[in-house]
């Protein structure tokens, strides 16, 4: 699938991997990027991308990715202004890390991970990405139906691509019961959607980054990063967001690449 001239939607676009993906797509000649984020900073980074591209290619949208009305508004506006969206990379995500069960040293009673936090992480990291993807697929399906096109055929070009941002934590990671569950869940969502969406010519895949130099990882603290991440990483450093963005574009542009791609920088945690 060619990236040049396409319309894309990226959530979590104000920073980290989402921001890097927007920059890389702009560098590869995408027609328009809907940059979605809750943070007003998305306006500033969109302006910078447009300055660097010397054309208006990035369009900021500020809102909650879990809000279905906001999601529909973004798609309808982009389609009206620029045409059918054919690239979707939902990068927005949160962590609410804590042990699943721990014993309070003072009371001797077990404390279970709060269900409210689990539900919040599921909403942002799993349900929202799946629905941003399904919204794009739905518009592509409607567009094809309006042209009396039914089942996609290999003689046609790929109509769209969804790349979910998973994580090495999908394999399980201490203190991340909610986060790991959502990232593993994206594997099931992508595997199912790709079986259904290929009817309309849409591919779905998951990129699993390792520890990347983003605000989310930096929030862990330098001591934690040195002790638990870098010493077990073959590269000896955090992954650069631009490296993940390049991998995302590889998955978009190479239709032979399906399923999951791991970009973990050789991170292999030491036995506990």
Secondary structure, 3 states (H helix, E strand, C coil): CCCCCCEEEEECCCCHHHHHHHHHHHHCCCCEEEEEECCCHHHHHHHHHHHHHCCCCEEEEECCCCCHHHHHHHHHHHHHHHCCCCEEEECCCCCCCECCEEECCCCCCEEECCHHHHHHHHHHHHHHHHHHHHHHHHHHHHHHHHCCCCCCCCCCCCCEEEEEECCHHHHCCCCEHHHHHHHHHHHHHHHHHHHHHHHHCEEEEEEEECCECCHHHHCCCHHHHHHHHHHHECCCCCECHHHHHHHHHHHHHCCCCCEEEEECCCECCCCC
